[in-house]
Amino acid sequence: MEGGSKNLVQNFVCKKLLKKGFKPSCCTDIQSDIFANGTTPTDQVGSHPGGGSQVVVAELVLQTLLDASEEFELRYRRAFSDLACQLHITPDTAYQSFEQVVQELFRDGINWGRIVAFFSFGGALCYESSDKEMEELLPRIIQWMTTYLDSTLQPWIQENGGWEAFVSLYGNDAAANVRKSQERFGRWLLTGAMLGGVALLASYLIRR
């Protein structure tokens, strides 16, 4: 499970960075053939009415996650960019900033929208680190994300249909599904929130 989660996080982060023109050394050996919950492309992930089984590969989960994240970042580009910049990332403060934002993000519970926001924030943190020539932070951020995903988010994911449910919900039209339920987050983010002088990311989708 841990290896699969790390591959998902690392692939997500690296694809985001590569798209922005960064080629960090930690992205030279990324793997996309292991599903985030530890299954491989040949494993059965879920059963459906009628007795059929559907195989969901890691690349489909990754692409769906990237699409949902892209829609979020495009819709709230300025506010989200301001949030990342206000964190003033340094090697000494990076983990504290990560922890504060993630704790606030999931303060009221977990849902798929907040999981997308979690990945988006982690990607933004990695971008800020790369942009400020602190590439050494990338493996650490990837590990923090992986640890939180495995220890805190993975039990909820498994109880709510696994990543297969996420793909079913967002896969056909991730952008439309995100837009349908962003208004509550939009109002929160655009008015802003502070904790200890740091703008914190909160949930951007209503509970599903």
Sequence and secondary structure as in RCSB ss.txt:
>XXXX:A:sequence
MEGGSKNLVQNFVCKKLLKKGFKPSCCTDIQSDIFANGTTPTDQVGSHPGGGSQVVVAELVLQTLLDASEEFELR
YRRAFSDLACQLHITPDTAYQSFEQVVQELFRDGINWGRIVAFFSFGGALCYESSDKEMEELLPRIIQWMTTYLD
STLQPWIQENGGWEAFVSLYGNDAAANVRKSQERFGRWLLTGAMLGGVALLASYLIRR
>XXXX:A:secstr
 HHHHHHHHHHHHHHHHHHTT   GGGTT   SS TTS  TTS  EE TTS EE   HHHHHHHHHHHHHHHHHH
THHHHHHHHHHT   TTTHHHHHHHHHHHHTTT   HHHHHHHHHHHHHHHHHHHHTT GGGHHHHHHHHHHHII
IIIHHHHHHTTHHHHHHHHHSS HHHHHHHT HHHHHHHHH  EETTEE     S   
